[in-house]
Amino acid sequence: MEPSDRRPSDIPFRALRRRWLVLACSALLPLAAVAAEGGSGLDIAAVNDAATMTVVDAQADPAAILRAQILLDRAYFSPGEIDGRFGSNTRIAIEGFQRRHDLEVTGQVDDATWKALNGDASQPLTSYTLEPADVGGPFHKIPADMAAKAKLDALGYGSAIEALGEKFHASPALLRQLNPGASLKAGERWTVPDVAYAALPKAGKVVVSKSDSVVRLVDEAGATVAQWPASTGSQHDPLPIGEWKIEGVASEPVFHYNPDLFGDADATDKKAQIPPGPNNPAGVVWIDLSKPHYGIHGTPEPSMIGKTQSHGCIRMTNWSARALADAVAPGVAAVLQE
């Protein structure tokens, strides 16, 4: 996989055929049987305890950070890839949640913010039984070269742990930490973030903030109801500031690579059609903008979102891009701002 996205020259669009089903509900079980520490170094009982209300900042206990990240994710104020660490994406998610709930904007989970987050009474961590589809593959190493990518039938996951990370919005390292010694076999029970949530309301507009590195969903009443971290251009390929329109959504897009559109392309590169899949340069969904060659899309590198530059487009995690795609329709305004 590669950390930068590629701006498409042309993507064929087709209707989004399915809702994003984050969890197979039948496979989720109560976490009562999981030990407090679980051998992970993380206090799992503290993560699931509503009495865990210490201030969450850069010096906070990892259990409190993880609890806050999962609750923020379920509230649609995403910290990006859930990893149990306090970074800029988590701080900005907290600030967005605080604005949404008319709280003092501190960038820390203080007592008032905990009370608002704890309005969601479901436990942040749950037990999940691995299904054959989770571990059955096929899994393949993804080449970096575009020509080599073009020769593959699909750009699926490189491993079962990568697939589980996307399913539960979590870093593979965190999943391993929560499940030390656990095997990746069907029937094995894993402790995972419970990231199921309700559908978003219909979008009034989408706002992309360059300064905050976020995408915000604004409902028809003018309220910001969701916020996700994003990578929003670079000095060479700046974000096209202005008001555009959403023209369509492509699920599992084929990516049409045109090296002429990239200042950093190798001189020997040729045009290529890159097959669909979560490791496609545009991820699992492309939201087309009225600005030619620009869109909002997923990524093969969720850990890099909000922390690296893009080629002018707006990159989100695959799960965030799907959630946004489900809430928008052709004609919705997309405001790209400083």
TAWO-V447087 format. One record per backbone hydrogen bond with DSSP energy under -0.5 kcal/mol. NH is the residue of the N-H (numbers start at 0). CO is the residue of the C=O. Records with the same first field share a line. If there is no record, write none. Layout:
BEGIN
NH=CO ; CO
END
This chain:
BEGIN
8=255
16=14
20=18
21=19
24=22
26=23
27=24
28=126
33=30
39=36
43=35 ; 41
44=35
46=42
47=43
48=45
49=47
51=48
52=50
55=108
56=54
59=56
63=60
64=60
65=61
66=62
67=63
68=64
69=65
70=66
71=67
72=68
73=69
74=70
75=72
76=71
77=226
81=168
86=84
90=86
91=87
92=88
93=89
94=90
95=91
96=92
97=93
98=94
99=95
100=96
101=98
102=97
105=103
108=55
109=107
113=109
114=110
115=111
116=112
117=113
118=115
119=116
120=118
125=191
126=28
127=189
128=26
129=127 ; 187
133=130
134=130 ; 131
135=131
139=156
142=140
148=144
149=145
150=146 ; 147
151=148
154=275
155=153
162=158
163=159
164=160
165=161
166=162
167=163
168=165
169=164
170=81
174=170
175=171
176=172
177=173
178=174
179=176
181=178
184=182
186=129
187=184
189=127 ; 187
191=125 ; 189
193=123
194=192
202=326
203=217
204=217
205=332
206=215
207=334
208=206 ; 213
209=207 ; 336
210=337
212=208
213=208
214=227
215=206
216=225
217=204 ; 215
218=222
219=201
221=218
224=216 ; 222
225=216
226=75
227=214
229=212
230=314
232=312
233=236
238=231
240=238
241=335
243=241 ; 333
245=331
246=287
247=287
249=285
250=13
251=283
254=273
255=253
256=254 ; 271
260=257
261=258
264=261
268=265
271=256
273=254 ; 271
274=272
278=154
279=276
282=279
284=281
285=249
286=295
287=247 ; 285
288=293
289=244
291=289
293=290
295=286
296=313
297=281 ; 284
303=300
304=301
306=303
307=303
309=232
313=294
314=230 ; 312
315=296
320=316
321=317
322=318
323=319
324=320
325=321
326=322 ; 323
327=323
330=245
331=328
332=203
333=243
334=205
335=241 ; 333
336=207 ; 334
END
